[in-house]
């Protein structure tokens, strides 16, 4: 049986420098490795990679990279007061707001910001997903 794990999320990027600015200045994530094709960011138990499109196409052995994808990656925060300032910071770092922060039917606060390559990030405070001291969340904890 396979273990329940996501090890690495790789996002294709048209411009690695613009993408790097979004993640470094917006989220304040420092790369753990980078070269002219890829940047890795260590997050809790997952690594996020931004990979130049040409190199990603080569790595995947395909010419078909679809954009934008029908998905969103969520970044939960510890307090609702953190949602809007982080969204603004991400927009100022080269992203743009897709949906201003508002309260979903289940409570909390959320909004969406796109990175320079249109990858959607949900910035959310959800009281039903508490964040532990190590920055991890658990469903319904």
Helices and strands as residue ranges (DSSP letters): E 8-13, H 16-21, I 22-26, E 31-34, E 38-43, E 46-52, H 53-60, E 72-76, G 80-82, H 83-92, E 96-102, E 109-114, E 120-125
